[in-house]
Amino acid sequence: MKIIIFGAGAIGSLFGAHLARNHEVTLICRKKHAQAINQNGLKIIGLSEIHVHPKAVFSLEGLEQPDILFLTVKAYDTEQAIQDAKPLIGPETKIVSLQNGLGNLEAIASTLPKVRQSEENLPGATIIGGVTSHGAILREPGIIEHTGHSYTLVDDEIIASLLTEVGIETQASDNIQAQIWYKAIVNAVINPIGTLMKNRNGLLIRDPRFQAIARQIVSEGIAVAEAKGIALCPEYAWQKVIQVATETSENICSMRFDIDKGKKTEINQMNGAIARYGSELGIPTPANSLITALILAL
């Protein structure tokens, strides 16, 4: 099966390496990463040990349409990435979003009006939503460290089986929008708190002083999701926060890495999105609004 990973940073490369053991995989990534992979292969260290030789490129020119396009770009780049990827998307292409934040599926659909959601029995390319809480760090070009083992969910049985077969245990979800919101709420707690405190993901577990603000972030997210017609369970959401904080307790979140490197963060697609939707719907979101302002001020 022909597979393209668009936005092959840490997570995209981790998934791409697993998939490359059984499939024809092309990674679209930054130039130095692509050059290192083409010269020495892609190495995964840490919780996974893999050395494969997928094709890696930093330009879309000359690429053939894949059977599956995995989208792992930053959430703020979704619209531009899909616009650039239009020549790669054929009538049978499956577009799998494995991204952080809120609004990615909507951005894909608005950029490609002829695509369909996975549950629709219509012809045309298909958008498949997904979430993963695996942790990974790009240690240097061509080398990824798998730092945290957690869950992966997609709203397509075939994609779930495909990923499970290559070593990424994945379950099919019949309510991926709810799962995307749960993941966004988890990230809205763990990422900014770890970033602001210059600490690791497990800070929430180790220091109970942060649990009050964490619970407030969760409760605001739940209220906004419900106002948008997405029913979530508050206790389940909190347990997901604790689960991910525990499973990735020694990880440094990607938001902190972005801040340390002077890069743009996904705060506007996490806490910022909750606050923005809340404002539109008349739902107060003081904790998420404050967290967004603090991260943007860094």
C-alpha positions as CSV (number, residue, x, y, z in Angstrom):
1,M,0.0,0.0,0.0
2,K,1.3,3.5,-0.9
3,I,1.4,5.8,2.1
4,I,2.5,9.4,2.5
5,I,3.2,11.0,5.9
6,F,2.7,14.8,5.5
7,G,4.5,16.6,8.3
8,A,6.9,13.9,9.4
9,G,8.3,15.4,12.5
10,A,8.5,13.3,15.7
11,I,5.1,11.6,15.7
12,G,4.8,11.4,11.9
13,S,8.2,9.8,11.7
14,L,7.4,7.4,14.5
15,F,4.2,6.2,12.7
16,G,6.0,6.3,9.3
17,A,8.8,4.0,10.6
18,H,6.3,1.4,11.8
19,L,4.4,1.6,8.6
20,A,7.5,1.4,6.4
21,R,8.2,-2.2,7.7
22,N,5.1,-3.4,5.7
23,H,4.3,-0.7,3.2
24,E,5.7,1.8,0.6
25,V,6.1,4.9,2.7
26,T,7.1,8.4,1.7
27,L,7.8,11.0,4.4
28,I,7.3,14.7,3.7
29,C,9.5,16.6,6.2
30,R,12.1,19.2,6.7
31,K,15.1,19.2,4.4
32,K,17.8,18.1,6.9
33,H,15.6,15.3,8.2
34,A,14.9,14.1,4.7
35,Q,18.5,14.2,3.8
36,A,19.5,12.2,6.9
37,I,16.8,9.6,6.3
38,N,17.8,9.1,2.6
39,Q,21.4,8.8,3.5
40,N,21.3,6.7,6.7
41,G,17.7,5.5,7.1
42,L,15.2,6.4,9.8
43,K,16.1,5.2,13.2
44,I,13.6,4.9,16.1
45,I,15.1,4.5,19.6
46,G,13.7,4.3,23.1
47,L,10.5,2.4,23.5
48,S,10.6,1.2,19.9
49,E,13.8,0.1,18.1
50,I,13.4,0.4,14.4
51,H,15.7,1.1,11.5
52,V,14.0,1.4,8.1
53,H,14.7,3.2,4.8
54,P,11.5,5.0,3.6
55,K,11.7,7.6,0.9
56,A,11.9,11.1,2.4
57,V,11.3,14.4,0.6
58,F,11.0,18.1,1.4
59,S,9.0,18.9,-1.7
60,L,5.7,17.5,-3.0
61,E,6.9,17.7,-6.6
62,G,6.8,14.5,-8.5
63,L,5.0,12.5,-5.9
64,E,2.3,10.0,-6.9
65,Q,-1.2,9.9,-5.3
66,P,-1.1,7.6,-2.3
67,D,-3.7,5.2,-1.0
68,I,-3.5,6.9,2.4
69,L,-2.3,10.3,3.3
70,F,-1.5,10.7,7.0
71,L,-1.6,14.3,8.1
72,T,0.7,15.1,11.1
73,V,1.5,18.8,10.5
74,K,0.9,21.3,13.3
75,A,-2.7,22.3,13.6
76,Y,-2.1,25.9,12.6
77,D,-0.7,24.6,9.3
78,T,-3.6,22.3,8.4
79,E,-5.3,24.5,5.7
80,Q,-2.0,25.3,4.0
81,A,-0.9,21.7,4.0
82,I,-4.1,20.4,2.5
83,Q,-4.0,23.2,-0.1
84,D,-0.5,22.1,-1.0
85,A,-1.5,18.4,-1.0
86,K,-4.4,18.7,-3.4
87,P,-2.5,17.1,-6.3
88,L,-1.9,14.1,-4.1
89,I,-5.5,13.5,-3.2
90,G,-7.4,11.3,-5.6
91,P,-11.0,10.0,-5.5
92,E,-10.1,7.0,-3.4
93,T,-7.5,8.6,-1.1
94,K,-8.0,8.3,2.6
95,I,-6.8,11.3,4.5
96,V,-6.0,10.5,8.1
97,S,-5.6,13.4,10.6
98,L,-3.4,12.4,13.5
99,Q,-3.1,15.9,14.9
100,N,-3.4,17.9,18.1
101,G,-6.0,20.5,18.7
102,L,-9.5,21.3,17.6
103,G,-10.8,22.2,14.1
104,N,-8.5,20.1,11.9
105,L,-11.2,17.9,10.3
106,E,-13.3,21.0,9.7
107,A,-10.3,22.8,8.1
108,I,-9.6,19.8,5.8
109,A,-13.3,19.6,4.8
110,S,-13.5,23.4,4.0
111,T,-10.3,23.3,2.0
112,L,-11.4,20.2,0.1
113,P,-15.2,20.5,-0.3
114,K,-15.5,17.3,-2.3
115,V,-14.1,15.0,0.4
116,R,-16.4,13.0,2.7
117,Q,-16.4,12.0,6.3
118,S,-15.6,8.4,6.9
119,E,-19.1,7.4,7.9
120,E,-20.7,8.8,4.7
121,N,-21.3,6.2,2.0
122,L,-20.5,8.5,-0.9
123,P,-17.8,8.5,-3.6
124,G,-14.7,10.6,-3.2
125,A,-11.7,11.0,-0.9
126,T,-12.3,10.3,2.7
127,I,-11.4,12.3,5.8
128,I,-10.6,10.0,8.8
129,G,-10.2,11.5,12.2
130,G,-7.7,10.1,14.7
131,V,-5.9,10.8,17.9
132,T,-2.8,9.4,19.5
133,S,-1.0,10.1,22.8
134,H,2.3,8.4,22.0
135,G,5.2,10.6,22.9
136,A,8.2,11.1,20.5
137,I,11.1,13.5,20.2
138,L,13.2,14.3,17.1
139,R,16.6,13.9,18.7
140,E,18.5,14.8,15.5
141,P,17.7,14.6,11.8
142,G,17.0,10.9,11.0
143,I,16.7,9.8,14.7
144,I,13.4,9.8,16.7
145,E,13.1,8.8,20.3
146,H,9.9,7.0,21.2
147,T,9.4,8.4,24.7
148,G,5.8,7.6,25.7
149,H,3.6,4.6,24.9
150,S,-0.2,5.4,25.0
151,Y,-3.4,5.0,23.0
152,T,-4.3,5.6,19.4
153,L,-7.9,5.9,18.0
154,V,-9.2,6.4,14.5
155,D,-12.7,6.3,13.1
156,D,-12.0,3.6,10.5
157,E,-11.7,-0.1,11.0
158,I,-9.2,-0.6,8.1
159,I,-6.8,2.1,9.3
160,A,-7.0,0.8,12.9
161,S,-6.1,-2.7,11.6
162,L,-3.4,-1.4,9.4
163,L,-1.7,0.5,12.3
164,T,-2.1,-2.4,14.8
165,E,-0.5,-4.8,12.3
166,V,2.6,-2.7,12.2
167,G,3.0,-2.4,16.0
168,I,0.9,0.6,16.9
169,E,-2.0,-0.8,18.8
170,T,-5.1,1.2,17.5
171,Q,-8.8,1.0,18.2
172,A,-11.6,2.1,16.0
173,S,-13.9,4.7,17.5
174,D,-17.5,5.3,16.5
175,N,-17.4,8.8,18.0
176,I,-14.1,10.4,17.0
177,Q,-15.2,13.9,17.5
178,A,-15.7,13.2,21.2
179,Q,-12.2,11.6,21.3
180,I,-10.7,14.6,19.6
181,W,-12.2,16.8,22.2
182,Y,-11.0,14.5,25.0
183,K,-7.5,14.6,23.6
184,A,-7.6,18.4,23.2
185,I,-8.7,18.8,26.8
186,V,-5.9,16.6,27.9
187,N,-3.4,18.6,26.0
188,A,-5.0,21.8,27.2
189,V,-4.1,20.7,30.7
190,I,-0.7,19.0,30.4
191,N,1.0,21.1,27.7
192,P,0.6,24.6,29.0
193,I,1.1,23.7,32.7
194,G,4.3,21.8,31.9
195,T,5.5,24.7,29.6
196,L,4.7,27.5,32.1
197,M,6.4,25.6,34.9
198,K,9.3,24.4,32.8
199,N,8.5,20.9,34.0
200,R,7.6,17.4,32.7
201,N,4.2,16.0,32.0
202,G,4.0,14.2,35.3
203,L,4.0,17.5,37.3
204,L,0.2,17.2,37.7
205,I,0.7,13.9,39.4
206,R,3.6,14.9,41.6
207,D,2.3,18.2,42.7
208,P,-1.5,18.4,43.7
209,R,-1.4,22.2,43.8
210,F,-1.9,22.2,40.0
211,Q,-5.0,20.0,40.1
212,A,-7.5,22.9,40.8
213,I,-6.5,24.8,37.7
214,A,-6.4,21.5,35.7
215,R,-9.9,20.6,36.8
216,Q,-11.1,24.1,35.8
217,I,-9.6,23.7,32.3
218,V,-11.3,20.4,32.0
219,S,-14.7,21.6,33.2
220,E,-14.7,24.6,30.8
221,G,-13.8,22.3,27.9
222,I,-16.6,20.0,28.8
223,A,-19.1,22.8,28.9
224,V,-18.0,24.3,25.6
225,A,-18.1,20.8,23.9
226,E,-21.6,20.2,25.1
227,A,-22.7,23.6,23.9
228,K,-21.4,22.5,20.5
229,G,-23.5,19.3,20.7
230,I,-20.6,17.0,21.7
231,A,-21.5,15.1,24.9
232,L,-18.5,14.4,27.1
233,C,-18.2,12.7,30.5
234,P,-16.4,15.0,33.0
235,E,-15.0,12.1,35.1
236,Y,-13.8,10.2,32.0
237,A,-12.1,13.4,30.7
238,W,-10.3,13.8,34.1
239,Q,-9.2,10.2,34.1
240,K,-7.8,10.7,30.6
241,V,-5.7,13.6,31.9
242,I,-4.4,11.5,34.7
243,Q,-3.8,8.5,32.4
244,V,-1.7,10.5,29.9
245,A,0.2,12.4,32.6
246,T,1.1,9.1,34.2
247,E,2.0,7.3,31.0
248,T,4.2,10.2,29.8
249,S,5.2,11.5,33.2
250,E,8.9,11.9,32.2
251,N,8.2,13.5,28.8
252,I,8.7,17.1,28.0
253,C,5.7,18.2,26.0
254,S,6.0,19.5,22.4
255,M,4.7,23.0,23.5
256,R,7.7,23.5,25.8
257,F,10.1,22.4,23.1
258,D,8.4,24.8,20.7
259,I,8.8,27.7,23.2
260,D,12.4,26.8,24.0
261,K,13.2,26.9,20.3
262,G,11.3,30.1,19.7
263,K,8.7,28.4,17.5
264,K,5.0,29.0,17.3
265,T,2.8,26.8,19.5
266,E,-0.6,25.1,19.0
267,I,-2.1,27.0,22.0
268,N,-4.7,28.7,19.7
269,Q,-5.9,25.2,18.7
270,M,-6.0,24.0,22.3
271,N,-7.0,26.3,25.2
272,G,-7.4,29.2,22.7
273,A,-10.0,27.2,20.7
274,I,-11.9,26.3,23.9
275,A,-11.9,30.0,24.8
276,R,-12.8,31.2,21.3
277,Y,-15.7,28.7,21.0
278,G,-16.8,29.6,24.5
279,S,-16.9,33.3,23.6
280,E,-19.0,32.5,20.5
281,L,-21.5,30.4,22.5
282,G,-21.7,32.5,25.7
283,I,-19.8,30.0,27.9
284,P,-17.3,31.5,30.4
285,T,-13.8,30.1,30.0
286,P,-11.6,32.2,32.4
287,A,-9.0,29.4,33.0
288,N,-8.5,28.6,29.3
289,S,-8.4,32.3,28.4
290,L,-5.8,33.0,31.0
291,I,-3.6,30.0,30.0
292,T,-3.8,31.1,26.4
293,A,-2.7,34.6,27.2
294,L,0.2,33.4,29.4
295,I,1.5,31.1,26.7
296,L,1.2,33.7,24.0
297,A,3.2,36.1,26.2
298,L,6.2,33.8,26.4
